[in-house]
Amino acid sequence: TLQVVDDVKSKWNDKEKQTVNLEWRGDFAGIKPILQYGLYDAEKSWHMDVGLMAEIENLGITVDYGMITDANKVAKTGEDKSESQEDKLSRFSLELNYMVANFKPFVYYSMFDEKQHTDLKTNTGAVQALGFDDNGSLISFGSSFHHFGDNYAPYLAVDMHSGKFKEGTDEKTKNNLMVRVGVTAQI
């Protein structure tokens, strides 16, 4: 799929113009790859995503890798010109689930790391408030209950978040444990 869309007015793009997004999806006997690529902000910034979903018997697998490069407009020292300095965000996620009777237990892993042009190397928020804005990872496991079908599924999950935070002058890895109880529903 090729999309021609209005570009965002942002750091480099100060007028109305078009940019492009490309996407390809496949389906090979239940194995569904996806590739996405797009440009924005006067073609100085871009995003890319590679993923795969599969359902084999009762086993479900989802894998996703993405990258965003955001070009910042930074004034050159002593000049009237600007230069591009990039922030790069990379992320990865993996989910495995398996349907057993009416239960669907799952394990989910996700991580991200942002390299800013002024790389902070640590998160600036509080770990208890999930203030992850530079790096972090999540491991989650639990199960959903599908006795009522896929349109209404109560679930229980345990999430473990981890990331690097600044404490005084030191960098420390901090963790947060969260228990979630809820319902996913389709109306």
N, C-alpha and C positions, 0 to 999 in steps of 0.2 A: 504494500500500500504506500502510495506517495501522497503526502498531505502538504499543501501549500497554505500556510497560515500567516496571519499578521504577526510580525515580530514584536516582542515586548519593547516598550520604551524603557531603556535602562541606562547602564553606565556608558556604553558606546553608541547605542542607537538612539538618536534624538528626533527621528522623524518616522512617519508611517512607511513601512516597506514590508515585503514578504520574505519568509524564510521557509525551510523545508524540514519535514520529518519523514523518515522512511521506516517501514515495518514489514517484517516477513513472519508469517506463522505457518507452521506445518502440522500435519497429523499423520503419523505413521503407526497405524494399528494401536492407538491409545497413547503413543509417545508423542508429545506436543512441544516441539521447540519454538522459541520466539526470539527474534532479533529486532532491536530498535536502535535507531540513530537519528539524532536531530541537531540542528544548529539554531542558535538564537543570539541576540544582542549583537547585531551587525556581523554575524558569522564569526565572532571572536570567542564565543562560548559554545560548548556542545555537551550532549549527553548520550550515553550508550547503555544498552541493557541486553543481556543474554540470559535466557532462562529456559527451563524445561519442566514440563509437568507430565506425569505418567501415572496411570492406574493399571496395575497388573494384578489380576485376581482381586484380592482384598487389600492389597498394598498400594498406598498412595505416596508419591514422591514429588516434591517441588524444590527446584534449585534455581537460584537467581543471583546473578552478579551484575552490578551496575557501577557506572562511573560518571561523574559530572565534573566538567572543568569550567569554572566560572572566571572569566577575565575581568579583573578589577582595573579601573582607570586610575592610574597613579601619576601625579605630576612629577616630571623629571626635575631634579634639583638644579636650580639656577637657570631653567629654560621655561619657555612658554608652551612646551609640548608635553604630551602625556605618553606614558608607556603602559603596556599590559603586564600585570603581575597576576598569576593564576592561583586560585583556590581549587584544590582537587579533592573531591569526595569519592571514596570507594566504599562499596557495601557488598555484603554477601549474606545469603540466607539459605537454609536447608530445612525442609520439614519432611518428616516421615510419619505416616499413620497407617494403621491396620484395623480393619473392621472385624470384630469378633462378636458374634451374636448381635446385640444392639449397642455395643460399646465400640468407640473408636479411640483407642489410646494413641497419643502422639508425642513426638519429641521434635522440638523446634530450636534451631540455633541461628543467631543473627549477629553480625558484627559490622561496624562502620569505623572509618578513620578519615578525618578531614585534615588535609595539609593546607593550611592557610599561607598566603604569601608572607604573613607575619606569624608563622607557626607558633601556636601557644603550647602545644604538646599535652596540655591538660584541659579538662572540662572546667568551666567557670561556675556552673550551678552547684546545687547541693545534691548529693547522691540520694538522699531521702526523697527529694522532690523530682527525682529522675532528670536532673539538670545536665544531661549529656549533650554537649554541643561540639565536642572535638573528637572523641573516640569512645567506644563502648562495645560491649557484647551482651548478649542475652541468651540464656539457656532456659527453655520452658518445657515442662512435661505435664501431662495430664490426660484427661479423657472426656469425650463428649458422649452423651447418651441419646440414642436415636430410636427409642421405642415409639415415638410419635412421628417418625419419618425425618427427612432432612429439613423440613420447613420449620421445625421447632425442636431445638436440641440443647438441653441444659449441659453445662460443662463445669469442670473443676480443673484448675491449672496452678502450678507452682512456677513462678518466674524468678530467676536469679540474674540480676544485672551486675555488671562489673565495668569499671573504667578508671582511668588515671585522673587524680585530682591533686591540686596544689594545696599543701598544708604548711603554711609558713614559707620556708624556702625549699622544702622537700616535695618531691612527687611521690604520691602514695596510691596504690591500687585500693579502691574501696568497692564494697559490694552492698547490694540491697536485695532482700528476699521479700517476695510478694506472693500472697495467695489470692487467686481470682476465682470467683464463683459467678456464673452468669448464664445467659441463654442467648443462643443465636437463633434468629427467626427470619423467615421470609414472608412478606405480606403480599 
